[in-house]
Amino acid sequence: MGYAQLVIGPAGSGKSTYCSNLYQHCETMRRTVHIVNLDPAAEHFDYPVAIDIRELISLDDVMEELGLGPNGSLIYCMEHLEENLDEWLADELENYMEDDYLVFDCPGQIELFSHVPVLKNFVEHLKRKDFNVCAVYLLDSQFMTDVTKYISGCMSSLSAMIQLELPHVNLLTKMDLVMNKKDLEEYLNPDAKFLLSELNQHMPPQFAKLNKALAHLVDEYHMVNFIPLDLRKERSIQYVLSYIDNCIQYGENADVKIRDFDPEDD
């Protein structure tokens, strides 16, 4: 059985930075992870790329040959990947052994994990290859400075959760830029009444019913549980990794080291 993180989130939320720091942390801990680039527009990496979608198709080639814009070209690239799951991707995955841990660095186009079925089919392919997969959704901490931005981020995360049907972890990134972290406490695990009160203060009265419905939706699904991630602190990265490992049951099949429980010799 293999293990995988599907790192998703809006553009600029820090997905590649997260992957880079996760790789460095695991390297320090003498733990092996393999980072996979699924962004056909990527150019520079701060981590060794184990599998690279650009070996199959690149954004620049599609824009030049088909005359499409950046967004249309990216969707074309991802659909081309979907068509080659049983060939190119399957061949690439053959290079990795059982119990290998892959981290997929995904593009930031929100439609890929909200309604376009490419990543959903990609996940189904990984499951057929006997991978336990967790969706890791990154959201910029600046979304917590405004309740309307926060609700927008929650709706995007919920959309990804419903679309992908995976164990789902929400990470609040760029915590080093937050001046007063106490301001975020109300949003990490908020109460529906608090959300409704904040929304009604920021929105015109005619949106009262919509605000109530949104606050109830977030509270009903119990998905609003963001884990703050401060990449400057090793213990923060370690906590996040342990949380994700638990979601995908990583390490549960490891052999028990009997010698750890043997009494010491006299």
Secondary structure, 3 states (H helix, E strand, C coil): CEEEEEEECCCCCCHHHHHHHHHHHHHHCCCCCEEEECCCCCCCCCCCEEEEHHHCCCHHHHHHHHCCCHHHHHHHHHHHHHHCHHHHHHHHHCCCCCCCEEEEECCCCHHHHCCCCHHHHHHHHHHHCCEEEEEEEEEEHHHHHCHHHHHHHHHHHHHHHHHHCCCEEEEEECHHHCCCHHHHHHHHCCCHHHHHHHHHHHCCHHHHHHHHHHHHHHHHHCCCCEEECCCCCHHHHHHHHHHHHHHCCCCCCCCCCHHHHCCCCC
